[in-house]
Amino acid sequence: MRFFLFILWSLHWLPLPVLGRLGKWMGTLSYYLMGSRRHIALTNLRLCFPDMPEKERRKIAKEHFQGYGRSILERGILWWSSIERIRKLIHVEPAVPYDETRAGPVIFLCPHFVCLEMPGAIITMDSPGCSIYTEQKNKTFDEMLRKGRMRFHETVLLFSRSQGIKPIIRALHKNIPFLMLPDMDFGSKDAEFVPFFGQPAATLVAPSRLAAATRAKVIPVVATFLPDYKGWKVKFYPPWENFPDKDPWTSAKRMNEFIEQRILEAPSEYLWTHRRFKTRPEGFPKVYADNKE
């Protein structure tokens, strides 16, 4: 792992178009070598887009691996490059809503697109922030990941999932914005089965419960690649009005519908290699058991 981090550090000096193309090549290679992950991506795409030709689904899956490969190598820029270089490469639309974060609690909803590291970076360059953190098995990589996410501001809090919701509530009451990744399958606990492209998906109800408990504004943010290897776009959407709904299921449905719309805008950049439909309602068959295409 230390050798890998040394390579990542060495590569971050390259111009982004060179680094991005190298990451795309690495992603293409992983598409052919990582059969189990390719199977998961194609399974997700078949469930979400049953009417799409198989050739098109495979094209999206391959482009996803290429984008994911890029995101791994380009992460070195976030970890070690100057803030000036990073600012030039991140295009923010319309602007980071610092007025909102200073006025009261804010939850940034950040779906799992491959460039998801970018919103946290641009937010914490001029503001405190907090998020949930999954401890990595490799201690060296774990330490580097934490340093990379905490480098821009003295007050960046990374909470482990085992700490629960209380430290997040305390942070929100101090007007420390919370960057939340709401679209992963963590099982049926604290989740509702809500349609995601027509498929029942175990969807966290924590965004609505947290917003209700803290009276926080919910502001979606999505990060995608700029064309021609020019950097990344981080788009902040207007705060959601009348959120949360009294019914957690309805709130979760609204969130999933928003994520669906963003996926249709950049389908290959969503994290299709995640087992989004791992947890199934009673009576529904498992969908990832057959590791063959």
Long-range contacts (C-beta under 8 A, 24 or more apart in sequence): 1-138, 1-140, 1-141, 2-140, 5-140, 5-141, 5-144, 8-72, 8-73, 8-75, 8-76, 8-79, 9-76, 9-79, 9-80, 11-73, 11-76, 12-76, 12-77, 12-79, 12-80, 12-81, 16-74, 16-77, 16-89, 16-229, 16-230, 16-231, 17-228, 17-229, 19-73, 19-74, 19-76, 19-77, 20-70, 20-73, 20-74, 20-229, 21-229, 22-73, 23-66, 23-69, 23-70, 23-71, 23-72, 23-73, 23-74, 24-66, 24-67, 24-69, 24-70, 25-69, 26-69, 26-72, 26-73, 27-65, 27-66, 27-67, 27-68, 27-69, 27-70, 28-62, 28-65, 28-66, 28-69, 29-69, 30-65, 30-68, 30-69, 31-61, 31-62, 31-65, 31-66, 34-65, 35-291, 36-291, 37-65, 37-273, 38-65, 38-293, 39-288, 39-290, 39-291, 39-292, 39-293, 40-272, 40-273, 40-274, 40-275, 40-288, 41-65, 41-272, 41-273, 42-293, 43-277, 43-287, 43-288, 44-272, 44-274, 44-276, 44-277, 45-272, 47-197, 47-199, 47-277, 47-287, 48-196, 48-197, 48-198, 48-199, 49-197, 60-267, 60-268, 60-272, 61-268, 61-272, 63-268, 64-114, 64-268, 64-269, 64-270, 64-271, 64-272, 64-273, 65-273, 66-268, 67-114, 67-225, 67-268, 67-269, 68-114, 68-271, 68-273, 70-114, 70-225, 71-114, 71-115, 71-117, 75-117, 75-148, 78-117, 78-118, 78-121, 78-148, 79-144, 79-147, 79-148, 79-151, 83-125, 83-152, 86-121, 86-125, 87-122, 87-125, 88-231, 89-230, 89-231, 89-232, 90-118, 90-121, 90-122, 90-231, 90-232, 90-233, 90-234, 91-226, 91-231, 91-232, 91-233, 91-234, 92-122, 92-233, 92-234, 92-235, 92-236, 93-233, 93-234, 93-235, 93-236, 94-236, 95-236, 96-122, 96-123, 96-126, 96-127, 96-236, 97-219, 97-236, 97-239, 98-126, 98-127, 100-217, 100-219, 100-239, 101-127, 101-175, 101-177, 102-175, 103-175, 104-175, 104-215, 104-216, 104-217, 105-172, 105-173, 105-175, 105-177, 105-178, 105-214, 105-215, 105-216, 105-217, 106-172, 106-175, 106-177, 106-178, 106-216, 106-217, 106-218, 106-219, 107-172, 107-177, 107-178, 107-180, 107-207, 107-210, 107-211, 107-216, 107-217, 107-218, 107-219, 108-177, 108-178, 108-179, 108-180, 108-219, 108-220, 108-221, 109-180, 109-182, 109-207, 109-218, 109-219, 109-220, 109-221, 109-255, 110-179, 110-180, 110-181, 110-182, 110-220, 110-221, 110-222, 110-223, 111-181, 111-182, 111-183, 111-220, 111-222, 111-259, 111-262, 111-270, 112-181, 112-183, 112-184, 112-270, 112-271, 112-274, 113-222, 113-223, 113-224, 113-262, 113-266, 113-269, 113-270, 113-271, 114-269, 114-270, 114-271, 115-223, 115-224, 115-225, 115-232, 115-269, 116-181, 116-223, 117-149, 117-223, 118-223, 118-232, 118-234, 119-179, 119-221, 119-223, 119-234, 120-149, 120-179, 121-152, 122-234, 123-177, 123-179, 124-152, 124-153, 124-156, 125-152, 125-153, 126-153, 127-153, 127-177, 128-153, 128-154, 128-155, 128-156, 128-157, 128-176, 128-177, 129-153, 129-155, 129-156, 129-157, 129-176, 129-177, 129-178, 129-179, 130-156, 130-157, 130-158, 130-159, 130-167, 130-168, 130-171, 130-176, 130-177, 130-178, 130-179, 131-157, 131-158, 131-159, 131-178, 131-179, 131-180, 131-181, 132-158, 132-159, 132-160, 132-161, 132-168, 132-180, 132-181, 133-158, 133-159, 133-160, 133-161, 134-160, 134-161, 135-160, 165-206, 165-209, 165-210, 168-210, 169-210, 169-213, 169-214, 172-210, 172-214, 172-216, 173-214, 178-210, 178-216, 180-206, 180-207, 180-210, 182-206, 182-207, 182-255, 183-255, 183-256, 183-259, 183-276, 184-274, 184-276, 185-274, 185-275, 185-276, 185-277, 185-278, 185-279, 187-279, 188-279, 191-279, 192-248, 192-249, 192-252, 193-281, 194-249, 194-252, 194-253, 194-256, 195-253, 195-256, 196-256, 196-259, 196-260, 196-276, 196-277, 197-260, 199-277, 200-277, 200-280, 200-281, 200-284, 201-256, 201-276, 201-277, 202-278, 202-279, 203-252, 203-255, 203-256, 204-252, 205-248, 205-249, 205-251, 205-252, 207-244, 207-251, 207-252, 207-255, 208-243, 208-244, 208-245, 208-248, 208-251, 208-252, 209-244, 209-248, 211-243, 211-244, 212-244, 218-243, 218-244, 220-258, 222-262, 224-265, 224-266, 224-269, 225-266, 225-269
